[in-house]
Amino acid sequence: MQLQDILYSQGFGTRRICAGLIQQGHVLITANNEMVLCDDALQDIDVHEGWQLSLIHISEPTRLRRI
């Protein structure tokens, strides 16, 4: 199953949004006690027991505008 489809099936957004999250480096996969950063949305993933998916949330600073 493609990584973007896994995120989509778990409700992380549309396929396009999920592909963007992956391509921007916001997705980590943990398998066999190793954490791997994924950046290929079309990568085929063999989902099995013990497999974990993490999203890295990077918040950007908000700039205040003068009124």
N, C-alpha and C positions, 0 to 999 in steps of 0.2 A: 504494500500500500504506500502511496506517495505521502511524504511528510506533510505537504499542504492539505491533503485530504484528511489526515489524522487530526490536525488542528481544527479543520472545518467541522468534522464530525463531533468534536468535543465542544463546539459552540464558541470558538475564539473569534469568529467573524466570517465574512465572506471568503471564498477561496482566494480572491485577489488580495484581501487584507492579510490573510494567513501567509500567502506567498511573500508579501512585503515584510512581514515580521521575520520570516526565515532569512530572506536575502539581506536584511539589515543586521543580522547577527543577534537576534533577540531570543533564539531558541537553543536550549541545551538538552541533550539526550544523555541519560544515565543508563548504561548497560554494562554488566559485568564489573560493577564498582568503578567504572571509568566515566568521567563526565566529558562529553564531546560537544563542541559548538558546531552547529549546523548552519550552512548558508546556501544549500541547494534545495529549493522547494520541490523539485521533481525527484529527489533522492528516494529510492525505494527502501522502506523500513520493514524489517521482520519483527512484528510486535509479538512479544512473548511475556510470560510471567516474570516479574522482577524489573521490567522495563519502565523507566520513568521519563517524563517530559517536563521541562521547566521553561518558563518564559522569563526573560530578564526584562524588567521594567526600568527604562531609563527616562527619568523625568527631566525635561529641559527647563531651564530657568525662565520665569515669566517676567517680561519687561513691563514696567508700569508706564502708562502714557499720561502725559500732562493733559489736564482738562482745561 
